[in-house]
């Protein structure tokens, strides 16, 4: 635990530079690639890029590091890394979605990360399985500046991301030409046109033009939360009647799969999802961004409603996916998960709840298309370690683990346990338990926290706030014995 934590914390300091100076200074290996592997939860394979480096190479790489604080301790990281995992044959990530064979489950989400031919081509070359191209409409789109804002975490990463981005600013004919060229030049990739109309005629026209361009499927954007025109985006997605109408119109107009994209700005997604399902939808994309307040900050004194995305929205997205996947009426509806996917473990959560692919946006905006390497590698090594040969065998495997709150075990508890070898005596557990828990931790001059069993209720707030991972779990026992 201590080794893993140290590596993760040090790698988290990496700025993830473009054309990384540390790797350029090394005559062998690739320090920057190793750091990225650790950062995106692939510690087991990170040694592949550091083990070839000599001590002199690592010293040169440290000297070349441009970190604003202090250089990353690459020599120490190299010593702590586990031995490089031998390159062996890994499981295939191929999966079927709406009758389309995808080389892996990772797609670009319809957004600013896929607005022209060059961007999408670069992503497909990097290894992404496909793209839900930025939404095409027939209205003039006039964006604001700036249109992005972020909630940062301690590492200056995006804990949450807010945006006022609307739809494609390109003329519709230009976007359909781009989609046509993408499908011609990358026939094995899945190209999905995202469209948004304001009338029945517009929805049908856009979908037919998408099909004529040769795309594999059409996504119906019923979910954008910051449209400046009323009656579009999430205004539609909140109405089961409108979702049913527009889905049915498009489904009857084209022969390719129709995939509505749902809004989370609604009490329950199931009702509108069922409307789409009974109207012929082949799948559902969920979720789009959550309505939130964007502050003007240093650039403007104005504030407005915008869309919220990033790691913070993942539990919300999973909730909507779970509700749809557990609905027996829609058991044949296929799901595309969106919301907070940054690492392969995030993607795995969506897949295990029934998604056959995931769409990524905010993580690409932060780190670039290159994260596809760690998304695919991490998922493949996980499958290999579990003896899973097909990604299909992971889809929906966690659905049976979910129960209603009323069905949870309330007759037993699990005590937290402190590992003295890892605890550094900071007292964070004591403060949180004292002020936000049950005053069940003692903390004296020896700076050794102690669990007071008679007061502890097993809430595990202490474990969650511990900065070193020193607090683990004991065996589950009946509550009557806990006293």
C-alpha positions as CSV (number, residue, x, y, z in Angstrom):
1,X,0.0,0.0,0.0
2,X,2.8,2.4,0.9
3,X,4.7,1.8,-2.3
4,X,1.6,2.3,-4.5
5,X,0.6,5.4,-2.7
6,X,4.0,7.0,-3.1
7,X,4.2,6.3,-6.8
8,X,0.7,7.6,-7.4
9,X,1.3,10.8,-5.5
10,X,4.6,11.6,-7.1
11,X,3.3,10.8,-10.6
12,X,0.3,13.1,-9.9
13,X,2.7,16.0,-9.8
14,X,3.7,15.4,-13.4
15,X,2.5,18.2,-15.7
16,X,2.0,15.7,-18.5
17,X,3.9,18.0,-20.9
18,X,3.7,18.0,-24.6
19,X,7.0,16.8,-26.2
20,X,8.1,16.0,-22.7
21,X,11.6,17.4,-21.9
22,X,12.3,14.5,-19.5
23,X,11.9,11.9,-22.3
24,X,13.8,13.9,-24.8
25,X,16.7,14.1,-22.3
26,X,16.7,10.3,-21.9
27,X,18.6,8.2,-24.5
28,X,16.6,5.1,-23.6
29,X,13.2,4.5,-22.2
30,X,10.4,7.0,-22.0
31,X,10.0,8.6,-18.5
32,X,7.0,10.7,-19.5
33,X,5.1,7.7,-20.8
34,X,5.8,5.8,-17.6
35,X,4.5,8.7,-15.5
36,X,1.4,8.9,-17.6
37,X,0.8,5.2,-17.0
38,X,1.1,5.6,-13.3
39,X,-1.1,8.7,-13.4
40,X,-3.9,6.8,-15.2
41,X,-3.8,3.7,-12.9
42,X,-1.5,1.5,-14.9
43,X,1.4,1.1,-12.4
44,X,1.8,-2.6,-13.3
45,X,3.0,-1.8,-16.8
46,X,4.8,1.5,-16.1
47,X,8.1,-0.2,-15.7
48,X,8.1,-1.0,-19.4
49,X,9.1,2.6,-20.1
50,X,11.5,3.2,-17.2
51,X,13.4,-0.1,-16.9
52,X,15.4,0.6,-20.1
53,X,16.7,3.9,-18.6
54,X,20.1,3.9,-17.1
55,X,20.9,5.9,-13.9
56,X,22.5,8.5,-16.1
57,X,19.4,8.8,-18.3
58,X,17.2,9.2,-15.3
59,X,19.4,11.8,-13.8
60,X,19.4,13.7,-17.1
61,X,15.6,13.4,-17.3
62,X,15.2,14.8,-13.8
63,X,17.5,17.7,-14.7
64,X,15.3,18.4,-17.7
65,X,12.0,18.4,-15.8
66,X,10.4,21.8,-16.1
67,X,8.1,21.4,-13.1
68,X,7.4,24.7,-11.4
69,X,8.1,23.4,-7.9
70,X,10.8,20.7,-8.1
71,X,11.7,18.0,-10.6
72,X,10.0,14.7,-10.3
73,X,12.0,12.0,-8.5
74,X,12.4,9.7,-11.5
75,X,15.2,7.7,-10.0
76,X,13.2,7.0,-6.9
77,X,10.1,6.1,-8.9
78,X,12.2,3.7,-11.0
79,X,13.4,1.9,-7.9
80,X,9.9,1.6,-6.4
81,X,8.2,0.4,-9.6
82,X,7.3,-3.3,-9.8
83,X,9.2,-5.3,-12.4
84,X,7.9,-4.6,-15.9
85,X,5.1,-6.9,-17.0
86,X,6.2,-9.0,-19.9
87,X,4.3,-8.2,-23.1
88,X,2.0,-11.1,-23.8
89,X,-1.1,-11.6,-25.8
90,X,-3.9,-9.6,-24.3
91,X,-7.6,-10.1,-24.6
92,X,-9.5,-8.4,-27.4
93,X,-11.6,-5.3,-26.5
94,X,-13.9,-5.8,-29.5
95,X,-17.6,-5.3,-28.6
96,X,-20.9,-5.0,-30.5
97,X,-23.0,-1.9,-30.0
98,X,-26.3,-1.5,-31.8
99,X,-25.2,-4.1,-34.4
100,X,-21.9,-2.3,-35.0
101,X,-18.6,-4.1,-34.4
102,X,-16.3,-1.8,-32.4
103,X,-12.6,-2.5,-32.0
104,X,-12.8,-1.2,-28.4
105,X,-15.4,0.5,-26.2
106,X,-13.8,4.0,-26.2
107,X,-15.4,6.8,-28.2
108,X,-15.1,10.5,-28.4
109,X,-18.2,12.2,-27.1
110,X,-20.0,14.8,-29.2
111,X,-18.3,18.0,-28.1
112,X,-15.4,20.4,-28.7
113,X,-13.0,17.5,-29.0
114,X,-14.3,16.5,-32.4
115,X,-15.2,19.5,-34.4
116,X,-13.3,19.0,-37.7
117,X,-11.7,16.3,-39.9
118,X,-8.2,16.7,-38.6
119,X,-9.1,16.4,-34.9
120,X,-11.2,13.2,-35.4
121,X,-8.6,11.7,-37.8
122,X,-5.9,12.2,-35.2
123,X,-8.0,10.5,-32.5
124,X,-8.9,7.5,-34.7
125,X,-5.2,7.2,-35.6
126,X,-4.4,7.2,-31.9
127,X,-6.6,4.2,-31.3
128,X,-10.1,5.5,-30.5
129,X,-12.8,3.1,-31.8
130,X,-15.0,5.9,-33.1
131,X,-16.6,9.2,-32.6
132,X,-20.0,10.8,-31.8
133,X,-19.3,13.9,-33.9
134,X,-20.1,17.3,-32.6
135,X,-23.9,18.0,-32.9
136,X,-25.0,19.3,-36.3
137,X,-27.9,21.7,-36.6
138,X,-29.4,24.2,-39.0
139,X,-29.3,27.2,-36.7
140,X,-26.6,29.8,-36.6
141,X,-24.4,29.0,-33.6
142,X,-22.7,32.1,-32.1
143,X,-20.5,31.1,-29.1
144,X,-19.4,33.3,-26.2
145,X,-15.8,33.9,-25.0
146,X,-14.7,32.5,-22.7
147,X,-17.0,29.5,-22.5
148,X,-15.2,27.1,-20.2
149,X,-14.7,27.2,-16.4
150,X,-13.4,24.5,-14.0
151,X,-13.5,23.3,-10.4
152,X,-9.9,22.3,-9.7
153,X,-8.6,19.7,-7.3
154,X,-5.4,19.9,-5.3
155,X,-3.4,18.8,-8.4
156,X,-5.0,21.5,-10.5
157,X,-6.8,18.9,-12.4
158,X,-10.5,19.2,-13.3
159,X,-12.6,17.9,-10.4
160,X,-15.5,19.3,-12.4
161,X,-15.8,21.2,-15.6
162,X,-18.3,23.8,-16.7
163,X,-19.0,24.8,-20.3
164,X,-21.2,27.0,-22.4
165,X,-20.3,25.2,-25.6
166,X,-23.3,24.6,-27.9
167,X,-23.3,22.9,-31.2
168,X,-21.1,22.8,-34.3
169,X,-20.4,26.2,-35.8
170,X,-19.6,24.7,-39.2
171,X,-22.2,24.9,-42.0
172,X,-24.2,21.6,-42.0
173,X,-23.0,20.7,-45.5
174,X,-19.4,21.0,-44.3
175,X,-19.9,18.7,-41.4
176,X,-21.6,16.1,-43.5
177,X,-18.7,16.2,-45.9
178,X,-16.3,15.7,-43.0
179,X,-18.3,12.7,-41.8
180,X,-18.3,11.3,-45.4
181,X,-14.5,11.6,-45.7
182,X,-14.0,10.1,-42.2
183,X,-16.0,7.0,-43.0
184,X,-14.3,6.6,-46.4
185,X,-10.8,7.0,-44.9
186,X,-11.4,5.0,-41.7
187,X,-13.9,2.3,-42.8
188,X,-13.2,0.1,-39.7
189,X,-14.0,2.9,-37.3
190,X,-17.5,3.8,-36.1
191,X,-18.7,7.2,-37.2
192,X,-21.8,8.5,-35.5
193,X,-23.5,11.8,-36.5
194,X,-25.0,13.7,-33.7
195,X,-27.9,16.0,-34.8
196,X,-30.4,18.4,-33.3
197,X,-33.4,19.9,-35.0
198,X,-36.1,22.3,-33.9
199,X,-39.0,20.8,-35.9
200,X,-40.0,17.4,-37.3
201,X,-38.8,18.4,-40.7
202,X,-35.3,19.5,-39.4
203,X,-34.8,16.2,-37.5
204,X,-35.7,14.1,-40.5
205,X,-33.6,16.3,-42.9
206,X,-30.5,16.1,-40.7
207,X,-30.8,12.4,-40.1
208,X,-31.3,11.6,-43.8
209,X,-28.3,13.7,-44.7
210,X,-26.3,11.9,-42.1
211,X,-27.2,8.5,-43.6
212,X,-26.4,9.8,-47.1
213,X,-23.0,10.8,-45.8
214,X,-22.4,7.1,-44.9
215,X,-22.3,7.3,-41.1
216,X,-22.9,4.1,-39.1
217,X,-25.5,5.6,-36.8
218,X,-27.2,8.9,-35.8
219,X,-27.4,10.3,-32.3
220,X,-30.3,12.5,-31.4
221,X,-29.2,15.3,-29.1
222,X,-32.2,15.7,-26.7
223,X,-29.9,16.9,-23.9
224,X,-27.8,20.0,-24.4
225,X,-28.5,22.2,-21.3
226,X,-27.3,25.6,-22.5
227,X,-29.0,26.1,-25.9
228,X,-29.9,29.8,-26.4
229,X,-32.9,28.8,-28.4
230,X,-36.0,27.5,-26.6
231,X,-37.5,24.2,-27.5
232,X,-34.2,22.5,-28.3
233,X,-31.7,20.3,-26.4
234,X,-32.7,19.4,-22.9
235,X,-36.1,21.1,-23.4
236,X,-36.9,18.1,-25.6
237,X,-35.2,15.5,-23.4
238,X,-37.4,16.4,-20.4
239,X,-40.6,15.5,-22.4
240,X,-41.4,11.9,-23.0
241,X,-43.9,12.9,-25.7
242,X,-41.4,15.0,-27.7
243,X,-38.7,12.3,-27.3
244,X,-41.2,9.7,-28.7
245,X,-42.2,11.9,-31.6
246,X,-38.8,12.9,-32.8
247,X,-37.3,9.4,-32.3
248,X,-40.2,7.9,-34.2
249,X,-39.9,10.5,-37.0
250,X,-36.2,9.8,-37.5
251,X,-36.4,6.0,-37.1
252,X,-39.0,5.9,-39.9
253,X,-36.8,8.1,-42.1
254,X,-33.5,6.2,-41.9
255,X,-32.3,2.6,-41.8
256,X,-29.2,3.2,-39.6
257,X,-29.4,2.8,-35.8
258,X,-31.0,5.8,-34.0
259,X,-29.5,6.6,-30.6
260,X,-31.1,9.3,-28.5
261,X,-28.9,11.2,-26.0
262,X,-30.6,11.8,-22.7
263,X,-30.4,14.7,-20.3
264,X,-29.7,14.2,-16.6
265,X,-31.7,17.4,-15.8
266,X,-34.8,15.3,-15.0
267,X,-36.1,13.4,-12.0
268,X,-36.1,10.0,-13.7
269,X,-34.7,9.1,-17.1
270,X,-36.6,5.9,-17.3
271,X,-39.8,7.4,-18.6
272,X,-38.2,9.3,-21.5
273,X,-35.9,6.4,-22.2
274,X,-38.9,4.1,-22.5
275,X,-40.5,6.6,-24.9
276,X,-37.4,6.4,-27.1
277,X,-37.3,2.6,-26.8
278,X,-40.9,2.1,-27.9
279,X,-40.3,4.6,-30.7
280,X,-37.5,2.4,-32.2
281,X,-34.3,3.6,-30.6
282,X,-31.5,1.1,-30.9
283,X,-29.6,2.5,-28.0
284,X,-29.4,5.3,-25.5
285,X,-26.5,7.7,-24.8
286,X,-26.4,9.0,-21.2
287,X,-25.6,11.4,-19.7
288,X,-25.1,14.9,-21.1
289,X,-23.9,17.6,-18.8
290,X,-25.7,18.7,-15.6
291,X,-27.1,22.2,-15.4
292,X,-25.0,24.3,-13.1
293,X,-23.9,27.9,-12.4
294,X,-20.8,29.2,-14.2
295,X,-19.2,32.2,-12.4
296,X,-17.6,35.0,-14.4
297,X,-14.4,35.0,-12.4
298,X,-11.5,37.0,-13.7
299,X,-12.9,37.5,-17.2
300,X,-16.4,38.7,-16.6
301,X,-18.7,39.8,-13.8
302,X,-21.6,37.8,-15.3
303,X,-22.8,34.4,-14.3
304,X,-25.2,32.0,-16.1
305,X,-26.4,28.5,-16.3
306,X,-24.1,26.0,-18.1
307,X,-23.3,22.3,-18.3
308,X,-21.3,20.5,-15.6
309,X,-19.1,17.5,-16.5
310,X,-15.9,15.8,-15.4
311,X,-15.1,13.3,-12.6
312,X,-17.6,14.8,-10.2
313,X,-20.6,13.7,-12.3
314,X,-19.7,10.1,-12.7
315,X,-21.9,8.8,-9.8
316,X,-24.8,10.7,-11.2
317,X,-24.2,9.2,-14.6
318,X,-24.0,5.7,-13.2
319,X,-27.3,6.2,-11.3
320,X,-29.1,6.9,-14.6
321,X,-27.4,4.0,-16.4
322,X,-28.3,1.7,-13.5
323,X,-32.0,2.7,-13.6
324,X,-32.2,2.0,-17.3
325,X,-30.2,-1.2,-17.2
326,X,-32.4,-2.6,-14.4
327,X,-35.6,-1.8,-16.2
328,X,-36.9,-5.2,-17.4
329,X,-39.0,-3.6,-20.1
330,X,-35.9,-2.2,-21.8
331,X,-33.7,-5.3,-21.5
332,X,-32.8,-5.2,-25.2
333,X,-31.9,-1.5,-25.2
334,X,-28.1,-1.0,-25.5
335,X,-26.4,1.8,-23.6
336,X,-23.5,4.2,-24.2
337,X,-22.2,5.6,-21.0
338,X,-21.0,9.2,-20.6
339,X,-19.9,11.2,-17.6
340,X,-16.6,11.4,-15.7
341,X,-14.6,8.7,-17.5
342,X,-10.9,9.4,-17.0
343,X,-9.3,6.0,-16.4
344,X,-10.0,2.5,-17.4
345,X,-11.5,1.8,-14.0
346,X,-14.1,4.5,-14.6
347,X,-15.0,2.9,-17.9
348,X,-15.2,-0.5,-16.2
349,X,-17.8,0.7,-13.9
350,X,-20.1,1.8,-16.8
351,X,-19.4,-1.5,-18.6
352,X,-20.3,-3.6,-15.6
353,X,-23.6,-1.7,-15.3
354,X,-24.5,-2.7,-18.8
355,X,-22.8,-0.2,-21.2
356,X,-21.3,-1.5,-24.4
357,X,-19.2,1.6,-24.9
358,X,-18.2,4.8,-23.1
359,X,-17.9,8.3,-24.5
360,X,-15.1,10.5,-23.2
361,X,-14.9,14.3,-23.4
362,X,-13.6,16.2,-20.4
363,X,-10.6,13.9,-19.8
364,X,-9.6,14.4,-23.5
365,X,-9.9,18.2,-23.1
366,X,-7.4,18.0,-20.2
367,X,-5.0,15.3,-21.3
368,X,-5.5,14.8,-25.0
369,X,-6.3,11.9,-27.3
370,X,-3.2,10.0,-25.9
371,X,-5.1,8.7,-22.9
372,X,-6.6,6.0,-25.2
373,X,-3.3,4.1,-24.6
374,X,-3.9,3.7,-20.9
375,X,-7.7,3.2,-21.3
376,X,-7.2,0.2,-23.5
377,X,-4.0,-1.1,-21.8
378,X,-5.6,-0.9,-18.3
379,X,-8.8,-2.6,-19.3
380,X,-6.9,-5.4,-21.2
381,X,-4.6,-6.1,-18.3
382,X,-7.5,-6.2,-15.9
383,X,-9.3,-8.7,-18.1
384,X,-6.1,-10.8,-18.4
385,X,-5.7,-10.9,-14.7
386,X,-9.3,-12.0,-14.2
387,X,-9.1,-14.6,-16.9
388,X,-11.7,-12.8,-19.0
389,X,-11.3,-13.3,-22.8
390,X,-14.1,-11.2,-24.2
391,X,-15.3,-7.7,-23.2
392,X,-18.8,-8.9,-23.8
393,X,-18.4,-11.1,-20.7
394,X,-18.0,-7.9,-18.6
395,X,-21.2,-6.2,-19.7
396,X,-23.7,-5.9,-16.9
397,X,-21.8,-8.2,-14.5
398,X,-22.4,-5.9,-11.5
399,X,-26.2,-5.3,-12.0
400,X,-27.1,-8.0,-9.5
401,X,-25.0,-6.4,-6.8
402,X,-27.4,-3.4,-6.5
403,X,-30.2,-3.4,-4.0
404,X,-32.6,-0.8,-2.6
405,X,-31.5,1.1,0.5
406,X,-34.2,-0.8,2.4
407,X,-32.5,-4.1,1.5
408,X,-29.1,-3.2,2.8
409,X,-27.6,-5.1,5.8
410,X,-28.3,-3.0,8.9
411,X,-27.5,-5.7,11.5
412,X,-23.8,-5.9,11.1
413,X,-20.9,-3.4,11.0
414,X,-17.3,-3.2,9.9
415,X,-14.7,-1.5,12.2
416,X,-11.9,0.6,10.7
417,X,-8.4,-0.6,11.4
418,X,-5.3,1.6,11.6
419,X,-2.0,0.3,10.1
420,X,0.7,1.7,12.3
421,X,3.4,1.2,9.7
422,X,1.7,3.5,7.3
423,X,0.1,6.0,9.7
424,X,2.1,9.3,10.0
425,X,0.2,10.7,12.9
426,X,-1.3,13.7,11.1
427,X,-4.6,13.5,13.0
428,X,-6.9,14.0,10.0
429,X,-9.0,11.0,11.0
430,X,-9.3,12.4,14.6
431,X,-10.5,15.9,13.4
432,X,-13.0,14.5,11.0
433,X,-14.4,12.0,13.4
434,X,-14.5,14.6,16.2
435,X,-16.3,17.3,14.1
436,X,-18.2,15.3,11.5
437,X,-18.5,11.8,12.9
438,X,-19.1,10.2,16.3
439,X,-16.1,11.3,18.4
440,X,-14.8,7.7,18.2
441,X,-11.1,8.4,17.8
442,X,-8.7,9.3,20.5
443,X,-5.5,11.3,19.7
444,X,-2.9,12.1,22.3
445,X,0.6,13.6,22.6
446,X,2.1,10.5,21.0
447,X,0.2,11.3,17.8
448,X,-1.2,7.8,17.6
449,X,-4.9,7.8,16.7
450,X,-6.9,5.0,18.4
451,X,-10.4,3.7,17.6
452,X,-12.8,3.9,20.5
453,X,-14.8,0.7,19.8
454,X,-17.7,1.7,22.2
455,X,-18.4,4.8,20.2
456,X,-17.5,3.8,16.7
457,X,-20.5,3.1,14.4
458,X,-18.4,2.0,11.4
459,X,-19.2,4.9,9.2
460,X,-15.7,5.0,7.8
461,X,-15.3,8.7,7.4
462,X,-11.9,8.3,9.0
463,X,-10.8,5.9,6.2
464,X,-12.0,8.3,3.5
465,X,-10.1,11.3,4.8
466,X,-6.8,9.5,5.6
467,X,-4.1,11.0,3.3
468,X,-1.8,8.0,3.5
469,X,-4.3,5.1,3.2
470,X,-3.4,3.9,6.7
471,X,-6.9,3.0,7.6
472,X,-8.3,-0.3,6.4
473,X,-11.3,-2.5,7.3
474,X,-11.8,-5.4,9.7
475,X,-14.2,-8.3,9.4
476,X,-17.9,-7.7,9.3
477,X,-19.5,-8.6,12.7
478,X,-23.0,-8.5,14.2
479,X,-23.8,-5.2,15.8
480,X,-24.8,-6.8,19.1
481,X,-21.2,-7.9,19.5
482,X,-19.7,-4.6,18.6
483,X,-20.6,-3.0,21.9
